[in-house]
Every structure is written in structure tokens, then in C-alpha cells.
Amino acid sequence: MTSRSLVCPAAAVAALLSIPACVDTSSAAQQVQGISTSPDDVVAKVAGRKITMKDVDAKWEEFDAAERNRVAQELYQNRRNMLDQIVGEVLVERAAKAANMNVDDYLKAESEKLLLPVTDADVRAFFEQNKDRANGRSVDELRKPIQEFLEGQRRQQAKAQLVDNLRSKESAIRVMLEPPRYKVEVLTHDPIRGDQAAPITIVEFSDYQCPFCQRVNPTLDKVRETYGNKVRIVFKDFPLPNHPLAPKAAEAAHCAGEQGKYWELHDVMFGDQRKLDVPSIKASAAGLGLTAAQFDQCLDSGKYAAAVAEDMALGEKLGVNSTPTLYVNGRAVIGAQPFEQFKRAIDDELARQK
């Protein structure tokens, strides 16, 4: 297998449309030496004092929790990506040997079977999605570089699919690399979807006015459909300061919960984020058949403002600073990530419990 992690035959389209270009990492395999890992290692001397790695780590603990968590997550994800690449290489090498082929020939032959052609409709769709970055060029002027760019993407996707297929047939893979985990307390007022005894708990810190939070909802629906009673989803409110309608929307969902319609109003508000002002929320609640007087009194009184604030305080303690931020059995998943990322974390957690 070639040592290049990504080959991009059409960097021209990146320049034309200002799309981030692919990077050739084959020249980046320089060894980094002298990184201290022991707490007692001396990393500096000043005015007769020795500064150890333990001192540095203690100072690091004083920094913002969100930044510490981000760095820890990034370090783990980089290590996990490299680990997955190594696992893939081992599987491909074994499959190539079984087919009596060298690795490069095997990769080319097998990935070609999974390669999807790039159609004119694909080219036009890509152009339309990036039209604002085409600098006045037409689709005909950019057709060739777009075609080459998409073909390069498809080749990489086919290789990734090949490795995924090999992994799915290999029952002996065990990953012992531990991800960063955070203890996320589930409070008595937190609404829960799913079996209370589920082996997988997904805690979601979210904001009703956040478009990315809206985007992750169909993904979580797919998670529930795929895993059934193996997963429970806990919702926590984290209205951001730049979303003035979000705090009252969060309270409203809890008020609806008093009448057994928490998730129904939750889904309605995420379904149309243009209707998050109080009159619109009250209209939505009425449309769900809620008793208007009880709901309106609850919402107007700010009955659940303290519960929302409690969720926010917990999120801030964990280092949450954007939405959606989710925790899969304590493992952070930040942003509206695709289903595949949740699937990887869930499958890994289920495998660890066997």
C-alpha cells in the first residue's frame, strides 16, 4: 500500500472554487523526538528552578475546560484515525495475499468494482453548490476540473468502502485505545427517549434556535431506528447567548412535558425554527392539544428557567461551548456529525461491553 494518505488528482478545482485542497502527507513522516511524557521530566530551568512536566500539566489544568477538552479530543481522534489506517492496511495486505496479488494491484482491482461513475448531473450539482465561489466562470468552463475532482473523491470513497467491507467480515478486531470520557450527570428533569436500561446513553446539549442542532435531529432519529432499545437519548438545554429565542423555547418544552408532550413540542419547534417567539410557541402547543391555560401560565411564569440554567451550568463545567455537543457514553461528539460517526462510537461501545 502506498504511503500517501490521500491523493488528489484535481487540485485545480480547489483553486478555481476556493475548495480546501487535498494534502500529500508522504513527506510529513519526520520523526519527532524529545517529547517528554513522564511527570518528573525537567522541561525547563529558570533562575535555579527546575520546571517539570507535572508543573506544566498543573498550569494547563487552570485553563478553560473547553480548550482542554478540545485538545484531548483532537489528540484522541488523530490517534484513532492513524490506528484505523493501520488496521485497514493489515486487512488489505491479508486480502491481497489471499488473492495472490500485490497490495496496489489488489486495491485497484477491488476498488474499481465499488467505483461509482461521475455523471453530468453530479458535475452540475457540484457547480451549483459552489457557484458563489466560481468567480464568474460557467459550468462548461469548469466541467473538466470538477469532473476530475469528483472522480478523485469517488476513488478514495471506493477504497474506504473496500476497507469497511473487509472490516465487517473480520470479527477478531478489538480496539483498546481509550477515548477521552466525561462524566455527564443525568438530572431528574432531563427528558429521555429510549429504554432507561439501554447500554448506550447519548446526552445531547442543544439549542432550539441553532440550525446545526436542527440538522442533527434526523441523524439521531436514524440512530434510534437502527439501535432500538440499545440506545437512550437524553436532552439537555444549552441556549447560546446569540440565540435570544432559545431560552424560552427550552422552558416551553418542559412546560409541554407536564402534559406528556415534551418530545412532540421539541419536534415541532425544531421542525420550524422561524416560530420560536412566545406567541408562536403557544400556538404550536395549542395545536398539539395542550391545555392552553396551564401551558401559558407555566411558560409565562418562568417555572423551568432554573432547570435550563442547571443544564447550562453543567455544560459549562464540561467545557461545552458550541451546539450541538453530544456525549456517547461520555465520549464527545461535537457538531452535527453524520450517522457514520455515531455508528462508529456506538458499535465500539457495544463491542467493549461484550
N, C-alpha and C positions, 0 to 999 in steps of 0.2 A: 504493500500500500504506500502510495506517495506520502511524503512528509508534509505536503501542503494541506492546510486545514480547510482552505476554501479557494477555489479557482473561479475568477470572474472574467469570462472572455469578452465582456461587453462593457468595460468601464466607461466607454464613450457615452452611453446613455446616462450614466450618473452625472457626467459633466454637463451634458445638454439639459438635463432636467433637474440638476442640483440634488440628485439622489445620492445618499451615502454610498461610496464605492466599496467594493469588496477589498479585503486586505490579504495580501500574501504573507503568511506568518512563517514561511520556511526559513527566513533569515533571522528570526527572533529567538532562536534556540540557544541564546547565550546563557551560560551558567551564571547564576547569582550566588556569590559566596559571601560568607561572613555575617549571615543573618543570625542574630542571637535569639535563642528560644528559651534558655534557662533563666529563671528569675534572678539568679545570683550573678549573671554575666555583667561585667562592667562595660557600659556603653559610652561613658564619658568621664572625664576628670576635669574639675574646675576648682581653683583656689584650695587645692589639697583635698577636696572631697571627691569620692568616687560615686558616680551615679550608676545604679544598676537598672536592669530591665524591669525589676519589680517596682522601682521608683517611677519609671516611665508609665508602666501599666496603671499604677495608682493615680497618676495625674490624668491619664486617659479616662479613668472612671469618673472624673469630675466633669467631663464634657457632656454635652447634650445626649440624652439616651437615644434619640432618633438617629443621630450620626453614628453612635457606637453600633447600634443595631444594623444600620445600613452597611457599614464596613464588614461586620461579621457575616451578614447575609451574602454580600458580594464575594467575600473570600470563599465561603462555602460553595456558592454557585459556580465560581471558576474552577474550584477543585472537582466538583461534581461533573462539570462539563468535560474536564480532562479525563476523569475516571470513565465516563460514558464512552468517550472516544477510544480509550484503551480497550474497554470491553468489546466495543464494536470491531476493533481491529483483530482481536483474538478470534471472534466469531467468524469474521470474513476469512481470515487465514485458514481456519479449520475447514470451512466450507470449500474454499478453493483447493485445499489439499485433497479433500474427499472427491472433488470433481476432477482431480488430476490436472489442475490448471494453476498458472501463477496468479498472484493476487490481482494484478492490474487487468489481466485478460478476463478473470472471473468477474470483477467489478463491472467492467464494460459490458460483458455479455448479459449478466443478470439484471443490471440496472436498465439496460435497453428495453427489457421486457416490461418494465414498470414505467417507462418514459411516456409522458403524455405530450402529444403534439401541440405546438403553439398555433392557434388559428388566427385568422384575420380579426375575428371578434375579440380575441384576447388582446391583440395589439391595440385595437380601438378602445377597448375598455381601460387598458393601462394608460393610454394617452389622455382619455377624458378625466381619469382620476388625478392626473398630474398636469393638466392643461395649463394651470396657472404658473407652472414653472418651465414652460416650453419656450419662453422668450419670443413669442410670436410665430414660432415655426409650426407648420402644419403636420398632420399625422403622416402624410406622404413623405415629407422631408425626414421624419424621424422613424419611419417604419423599419428600416434595416437595423439601426442600433437597438430599437425596442425589441424587435424580434430576437436579436442575438442575446440581449439581456434576459429576456424571458426564457429562452432556451437554456441559458446557463443556470437559471434558477430551477428549471424543471430537472436538469441533470442532477443537481445537488439534492433536490427533493426525492428523486428516484433512488439515489444512493442511500439517503436517510431511510426511505421506506424499506429498502433491502435489508438494512441493519435491523430495523424494527421487526421485520418478518423473521429474521434469524433469532432475535431475542425472544420472540413469542414462542418459539419452538424449544427454547432452552430453559428447562425447569431448574437447573442447578445454579443459576445466578443468584448470588447473595451479596448485597451491598451493606457493608458495615460502617461506612463513613457516616458519622452522626451529623445531622444538620443542627444549626442553632435552634433552640427551643425556648419558648417563652410561656410562663405560667399565666394563662388568661382566665381570670375568675368569671364564672357564670353566676350572675346575680339573680335574685328571686324575681325581679321584674322583667328579665330578659325573655323575649318571645323565642320559642323554639319550634322549628319544623323538623319532624322526624322522630324516630324512636329514641326515647330517653337513654336506653341502654346501648345505643349504637357504638361500635368500636371506633368510629371516626367522628370527631367533632370539628366542625368548621365554624369559627367565630368570625363574623363579618362586622367591621367598623365601617359605617356607611353614612351617606348624606343624601337626603331626598332631592336636593337641588343639583346634585353632582351628575353630569352626563355619563361619566365613566362608571359610576355606581349603577346607573340605569343599564349600561351596556353589559355589566357582569351578571345581571339577573337571569337572562336566558341560559348562560353558562351554568349557573347554579341549578337551574331547573333541569338541565341535562344531567348534571351530577346526581340529582335526586332520582331521576328516571333510570339512570344507569346502575346506581348502587342501592337503591331501595332503602331497607331498614338498616343498612350498614353505615349510613351517614345521618347525622343530625346537624342542622344549621341553626346557629344562634345569632340573632341580630342585635347589634349594639349601635346606638346613635352617636354619631360624631359630626355634627353640623359644623362646617367650616365658617370662619368669620366673614368670608366674602360671599356667602350664600345667606342673605337675610331671611329668606322664607323657610329655610331648612329647620330651625329650632322648633317653630310652631307646628310644622308638618310632623316632626318627630313626636311631639306631645300628642298630636291628633291620633296617630296610630295607636298609642297606648290608650287613649280615650275610647277608640273603637274596640280595643281589646277587652274593655269592661263589658261589652255587649257581644263578645265572642267573634268579633270581625277584624281582629288585628291585621291578619295577613291579607284579607280582602282589601282593606283600605291601603295597606302597604303597596299592593299590586296596582291599585288604581292610581295612586299618586306617582309611582314610578312610570306608569303607563302614559301619563300626560303631565310632564313637568311644567307645563305652562299654567296649570291650575293648582298652584300651591299657596295662593293667597287665602286668608281665612274664609272669606265668603265662598270661594270655590271649593275649599275642603269641606265646608259644612254641606254644600250642595251634593258633593260626592258621597258624604256619609248618609245623607237622606236617600240617595239613590241606591245605597246598599241596604236600605230598610232599617237603619238605626233609629232609635228613639231620639228625635231632634233635641228635645228639651234637656235630656240627660247628657247627650254628647256636647251640645253647645255650652252648657254650664261647666262641664269638665274642661273643655278647651279654653274657655274664657277665663277660668279661674287659675290657670297655670298649674293645675294639680300635679302634672307629671314633669314639670320643669326641673325639679330636683333629681328625678330619675335620669333624665337626659344628661344633666350636669355630672352625675355619678359615672355614667358611661364615658363621658368625655375625659374626666379626671383619670380613669383607669387607662384609657387610650394614651393620654399624655404620659403617664407613668411608663407605659410600654415603649414609648417613642413614636407612636403613630403621629404622622404629620401630613398625611395625604389620604384621600379616599378613592376607591375602596382599599382598605388594608384588611387582609384575611389571615387567619391562622388555622392551619390544618393540623390538628393535634399539637398545637403550639408552634408549628412551622410557618414562618411568614410567607405569604404570597401577596405581593404588593402590586396594585393596579388591576385593571380589567384584563387579566390574563386569559388566554384561550383554554378551552376544555382540556387540551392535552397536558397542560402544566398541572392542572388539578388532578388529572388522572394519574400522572406520574407520582405525585406526592401521596395520593390515596392508595394506589397499588403498593407503593413502597411501605407505607404504614401497615397495610394489611399483611404484607409478607413478613414484616418484623414481628407480628403477633402470632405467627404460626409456631 
